[in-house]
Amino acid sequence: IGIRFGVDDDDPGVLIEEIADNGPAALAGLMAEDLMIAVDGKKVSHKEDVSRITAKLSPGNLIKIRYQREGNEKECEVRLSSKSKVLMNWTGDDFANHGTSLRTDNFPEVLQHDLPLNPADMGGAVYDLQGLAVGLNISRVDRVTNYALPVELFQKELAKWIKDDQGKK
């Protein structure tokens, strides 16, 4: 979510020490010095509580965060991003990247290539030199890295969908 927490103390929540610029939390309006008190309806009192809740979720999921700012209780929705994307942005490695995909890690298997694609170009086929489809673009990871799912991972399911679709005519 793009947050660094302060030291756990006796506060009835978790103090936000720093927010990643343009990270999910910043885009949702959270700020340093906010006190996070609940994530998806579950009270949090230690930073490990937040990690435990968010670890079960995937990039793209929306979570509700209840927090206190200057004594007032507020709530916002944060769209999770991949951890590697947040860290690249935080350390400045995302400079001049023209955007990355929402999810950039934890795929079962990928083909990596360096075609100049944008996040909006995902979903297109990757072909070998003989013109055979070998994968499907799924993620722009950084300025020079894109991931594609190997066709073997989804070929059987796709063939079933095509067969099912042809039977509906």
C-alpha positions in Angstrom: 0.0 0.0 0.0 3.1 2.3 0.1 3.3 3.0 3.8 6.1 3.0 6.3 4.9 2.7 9.8 6.2 4.3 13.0 7.3 2.3 16.0 4.4 0.4 17.6 3.4 2.0 20.9 0.3 2.2 23.1 -1.7 4.1 20.5 -5.0 2.4 19.6 -3.8 2.0 16.0 -0.7 2.1 13.8 1.0 5.4 13.1 1.8 6.1 9.5 5.3 7.6 9.4 5.9 8.0 5.7 3.8 7.6 2.5 5.3 6.7 -0.9 4.7 9.4 -3.5 2.1 8.3 -6.0 1.7 5.0 -4.1 -1.7 3.4 -3.4 -2.0 5.0 0.0 -1.1 8.5 -1.2 -3.5 8.2 -4.1 -6.2 7.4 -1.6 -5.5 10.5 0.4 -3.6 9.0 3.4 -0.8 11.1 4.9 2.1 10.8 7.3 1.0 11.2 10.9 -2.4 9.5 10.2 -3.3 6.8 12.7 -4.6 3.7 11.0 -7.2 2.0 13.2 -8.8 -0.6 10.9 -8.2 -2.4 7.6 -11.2 -4.0 5.9 -13.2 -3.8 9.1 -10.5 -5.4 11.3 -8.9 -3.4 14.0 -5.2 -3.0 13.8 -2.8 -2.1 16.7 0.5 -3.3 15.3 2.1 -3.0 11.8 2.1 -6.8 11.7 -1.7 -6.7 11.8 -1.7 -4.7 8.6 0.8 -7.0 6.9 -1.2 -10.1 7.9 -4.4 -8.7 6.4 -2.9 -7.3 3.2 -0.7 -10.4 2.6 -3.8 -12.5 1.8 -4.9 -10.0 -0.9 -3.8 -9.4 -4.5 -2.7 -6.3 -6.5 -5.9 -4.6 -7.7 -8.0 -5.5 -4.7 -9.6 -2.5 -2.9 -9.3 -2.3 0.9 -11.1 0.1 3.2 -8.9 1.8 5.7 -10.3 3.6 8.7 -7.9 6.2 10.2 -7.7 9.2 12.5 -6.3 12.5 11.4 -6.1 15.4 13.9 -8.6 13.6 16.1 -11.2 13.0 13.4 -12.1 9.5 12.2 -12.1 9.0 8.4 -12.2 6.2 5.9 -10.8 5.7 2.4 -10.4 3.0 -0.1 -6.9 1.9 -1.2 -6.3 -0.1 -4.4 -3.4 -2.5 -3.7 -0.5 -2.6 -6.0 2.3 -5.1 -6.3 5.0 -4.8 -3.7 7.8 -4.5 -6.3 6.0 -1.7 -8.1 5.7 0.3 -4.8 9.3 -0.3 -3.9 10.6 0.7 -7.3 8.6 3.9 -7.1 9.8 4.6 -3.6 13.5 4.2 -4.4 13.2 6.2 -7.7 13.9 3.1 -9.9 10.6 3.9 -11.7 11.9 7.1 -13.2 10.9 7.7 -16.8 9.0 4.4 -16.8 5.8 5.6 -18.5 3.9 3.4 -16.1 3.8 -0.2 -15.0 1.0 -2.7 -14.7 -0.9 -3.0 -11.5 0.4 -6.5 -10.9 4.1 -7.2 -11.6 4.9 -10.2 -9.5 3.8 -13.6 -8.1 2.9 -15.1 -11.5 3.1 -18.9 -11.7 5.4 -18.8 -14.7 6.4 -16.1 -17.2 8.2 -15.3 -20.4 10.3 -12.1 -20.1 10.8 -9.9 -23.1 11.7 -6.3 -23.8 9.2 -5.2 -26.5 8.3 -1.5 -26.1 4.8 -1.9 -24.6 2.6 0.2 -22.3 0.4 -1.2 -19.6 -2.6 -0.7 -21.9 -1.0 -3.1 -24.4 -1.4 -6.1 -22.1 -3.5 -8.9 -23.5 -1.8 -9.1 -26.9 0.0 -12.2 -28.2 3.7 -12.8 -28.2 5.0 -14.6 -31.4 8.2 -16.4 -32.1 10.2 -15.9 -35.3 8.1 -18.5 -37.1 4.8 -16.6 -36.4 3.6 -19.0 -33.7 1.9 -17.6 -30.6 4.1 -18.5 -27.6 2.5 -16.3 -24.9 0.1 -13.6 -23.9 1.4 -10.2 -22.5 0.2 -9.8 -18.9 2.4 -7.2 -17.2 4.7 -4.2 -17.9 7.2 -4.5 -15.1 9.5 -1.6 -15.8 11.0 0.5 -18.6 12.5 -2.5 -20.4 10.8 -5.6 -18.9 7.4 -7.1 -19.8 6.0 -10.5 -18.8 3.9 -12.9 -20.9 2.1 -16.0 -19.8 3.5 -19.0 -21.7 0.8 -20.4 -24.0 1.1 -23.8 -22.3 -0.4 -22.4 -19.1 -3.7 -21.5 -20.7 -3.9 -23.3 -24.1 -6.2 -26.2 -22.9 -8.6 -23.8 -21.1 -8.7 -21.5 -24.2 -9.4 -24.5 -26.5 -12.3 -25.5 -24.2 -13.7 -21.9 -24.3 -13.5 -21.9 -28.1 -15.2 -25.3 -28.4 -17.9 -24.2 -26.0 -18.4 -20.9 -27.9 -18.7 -22.8 -31.2 -21.3 -25.0 -29.8 -23.5 -22.0 -28.9 -24.0 -21.0 -32.6 
